Amino acid sequence: MKAPALIALALPVMLAACASGPSAEEQAAMTADARKASGALIQKLGGELKAAINEKGPEGAISVCKERAPQIAADMSKQFNFDVKRVSPKNRNPAGVPDAWEAEAQAGLEKRLAAGEKPETLDTWQIVSTPGGKQFRYAKALPVQPVCLTCHGGPADIPEGVKARLATEYPLDKATGYAPGMVRGIVSIKRSL
Ligand code: HEC
């Protein structure tokens, strides 16, 4: 077969491959990376949070959540070529509002939790089509642990000093009233394909 004929045959196949998005292997690799990135974020933030609470008390640890969380998310975004952030339907940071995909993903994860799945391993992902092209989307549940209650629990769990700081820094705070085992929010990961 002559070269032009080969190209004529190969081109539609290549175009079809583009239109159908990433291969199964590519999707598996992205999901594995998203698990690594979200796992690293959770581990690093959790470690720094506990250390800060021990060293500076819960009030002093507020800055870890405020400053370190976005920094660690930015580090993971750079390292894995993702857009990594934390969102919650009951957000504290005004920028932490979930979009439609994120809200639906968290609701789905909460259903699976209620059906008996382990909170630590709850995640989901999808390739979605947007007007700007295809995107890889990933969500990992952030389950509430006892340590979270100091700043996200009910009125009896949160020390007065923390309440005062939260009221000043986050006047529109919705992120209280949680109990262990609930889903506080998600690590949301996105990549344009
Ligand atoms: C020392 C107080 C403190 C503790 C303990 C704490 N948080 Fe937070 N959390 C905050 C603050 C402050 C913010 C807002 C950070 C910001 O400005 O981006 C926040 C924000 C969040 C967000 C981002 C979405 C939003 O509401 O803005 C999630 C998700 C979250 N926390 C989950 C947790 C989980 C899960 C734990 C336990 C493992 C935890 N937090 C423990 C203070 C705390």
Residues whose N, C-alpha, C, O or C-beta is under 5 A from the ligand:
A	BS01	HEC	P58 A61 I62 C65 K66 R86 V87 S88 K90 N91 R92 N93 G96 L142 P143 V144 Q145 V147 C148 T150 C151 A175 R184 G185 I186
